[in-house]
Amino acid sequence: MVIKNTLILLVVSLCSVIISGCSGKNVPDEFMVLKNRPLSMPPDFHLTPDGPYSDLDEIIEPQEIAKKALFGEN
């Protein structure tokens, strides 16, 4: 009987401590989220340093990348 009363007292006190921790006034509000502006492309995004087609010479196919990753640089 004493163990049962002690257990009940322990559970009630533990629950009261847990519940009192949730009642703070500085709780963040999940609905007060700041909205960011959508991302936009810069106006000169399509420009490259040496012209529009200079960077196409160095295109590596995905199959070549996979072969280099599996078998090493050869």
Secondary structure, 3 states (H helix, E strand, C coil): CHHHHHHHHHHHHHHHHHHHHCCCCCCCCCCCCCCCCCCCCCCCCCCCCCCCCHHHHHCCCHHHHHHHHHHCCC
